[in-house]
């Protein structure tokens, strides 16, 4: 008889330097914002195809097509959560409803308290990139980003902010909140792009 496979052999591969996390730790900078549905809106602005700002109330955003994806989350603090089910609105839905101008190359994702994170347009448009409102069929808690957080499974989790309020299309890259404070501009966990000192030419905005 053959030897049983080890538990390690059953575990999917993790990005370098990561460890498997069974639960879902709460990690964020600053206080948890208070949700006021009557004041909440999601905006798409900047270099839009029609030059206009597009807005959705919370009720309108909740009525957009809902989908689920199963995807991993890799935190720069070195924990990885595998195979989570996320539900919400695909980023491609927003791109279709409020398309960027042809010259747009990047997106700045804006969240409460002026928090921001920059993404290349192709990263933002990835098939499993999602504005999540649910996890495992349940609404997100406030601590985990309710009412909306961005999930970008192929990048470190700081690239997907909690408490998202909108996106800005940009014709040139510029750094977001953590990128201005020493984190890598791209944030690929499989290349272990954690910090700005690891950046190579072309990884960040031109000075």
KALINBEL-V904803 format. One record per residue. RES is the residue in one small letter. PHI is phi as a letter, one per 40 degrees, with the letter a starting at -180 (999 if undefined). OMEGA is omega in degrees with one decimal (none if undefined). Layout:
{{RES/PHI/OMEGA} {RES/PHI/OMEGA}}
This chain:
{{x/999/178.4} {x/c/177.9} {x/c/177.1} {x/c/178.3} {x/c/179.1} {x/c/178.6} {x/c/178.7} {x/c/-179.2} {x/c/-179.1} {x/c/-175.9} {x/c/176.0} {x/d/-179.7} {x/c/177.5} {x/b/172.8} {x/d/-178.0} {x/d/176.7} {x/g/-177.3} {x/c/175.1} {x/b/-178.3} {x/c/179.3} {x/b/-179.0} {x/c/178.3} {x/c/179.5} {x/b/-179.0} {x/c/174.7} {x/c/177.7} {x/b/173.3} {x/a/179.5} {x/b/177.6} {x/g/-176.7} {x/c/175.1} {x/c/-177.2} {x/c/175.9} {x/c/-178.6} {x/c/176.9} {x/b/-172.3} {x/d/-177.4} {x/c/179.7} {x/b/-172.8} {x/c/170.6} {x/a/175.2} {x/b/-175.1} {x/b/167.6} {x/b/-172.6} {x/a/-177.6} {x/g/-176.2} {x/c/176.2} {x/c/-177.1} {x/c/-178.7} {x/c/179.2} {x/g/-177.6} {x/b/171.5} {x/c/179.7} {x/b/-174.4} {x/b/174.4} {x/b/170.4} {x/c/178.0} {x/c/178.9} {x/c/179.4} {x/c/179.8} {x/c/179.6} {x/c/-179.2} {x/c/178.4} {x/c/-178.2} {x/d/-176.3} {x/b/177.5} {x/a/176.4} {x/b/172.9} {x/b/172.9} {x/b/-172.7} {x/a/179.9} {x/c/173.4} {x/b/-179.4} {x/b/-178.8} {x/c/179.9} {x/c/175.2} {x/c/167.8} {x/g/170.8} {x/b/176.5} {x/b/177.0} {x/b/-171.1} {x/b/169.9} {x/g/177.9} {x/c/175.5} {x/c/-179.5} {x/b/176.5} {x/b/178.7} {x/i/-174.1} {x/b/178.6} {x/c/175.3} {x/c/179.3} {x/c/175.4} {x/c/177.9} {x/c/178.5} {x/c/178.5} {x/c/-177.4} {x/c/179.8} {x/b/-173.6} {x/c/176.3} {x/c/173.8} {x/c/-179.0} {x/d/-177.3} {x/c/179.5} {x/c/-178.3} {x/b/-174.2} {x/a/176.9} {x/b/168.6} {x/b/178.1} {x/c/-177.0} {x/b/-179.2} {x/b/179.8} {x/d/178.4} {x/g/178.3} {x/g/177.7} {x/c/-176.8} {x/a/174.6} {x/a/-177.6} {x/c/180.0} {x/b/167.6} {x/c/-176.6} {x/d/-179.7} {x/c/175.3} {x/c/179.2} {x/c/-175.8} {x/c/-178.4} {x/d/-171.3} {x/d/-176.7} {x/b/176.1} {x/c/-166.3} {x/a/165.9} {x/c/-171.3} {x/c/172.6} {x/b/-176.3} {x/b/167.3} {x/b/-178.3} {x/f/176.9} {x/g/-179.4} {x/b/175.2} {x/d/173.4} {x/d/171.1} {x/c/178.5} {x/d/-178.2} {x/c/-179.6} {x/b/169.2} {x/h/177.8} {x/d/11.5} {x/c/-176.7} {x/a/169.3} {x/b/179.2} {x/c/175.6} {x/b/177.1} {x/b/-167.4} {x/d/-175.0} {x/c/176.3} {x/b/175.6} {x/d/-169.7} {x/c/179.6} {x/c/177.6} {x/c/176.5} {x/b/-174.5} {x/c/167.4} {x/c/171.4} {x/f/-176.2} {x/c/178.0} {x/b/178.3} {x/i/178.9} {x/b/176.4} {x/b/174.2} {x/c/-176.0} {x/b/177.8} {x/c/174.6} {x/a/-177.3} {x/c/166.5} {x/a/-171.4} {x/c/174.7} {x/c/-173.3} {x/d/-177.1} {x/c/178.7} {x/c/175.6} {x/c/-176.0} {x/b/169.5} {x/h/177.4} {x/c/-175.5} {x/c/-176.7} {x/c/-176.7} {x/b/172.0} {x/g/177.3} {x/c/-177.7} {x/c/-179.0} {x/c/173.3} {x/b/179.9} {x/f/178.9} {x/c/-175.5} {x/c/-168.2} {x/b/-174.0} {x/c/-179.7} {x/c/177.5} {x/c/-175.4} {x/c/175.3} {x/b/178.5} {x/d/-179.7} {x/g/179.6} {x/c/-175.4} {x/b/179.1} {x/c/175.4} {x/c/-179.4} {x/c/none}}
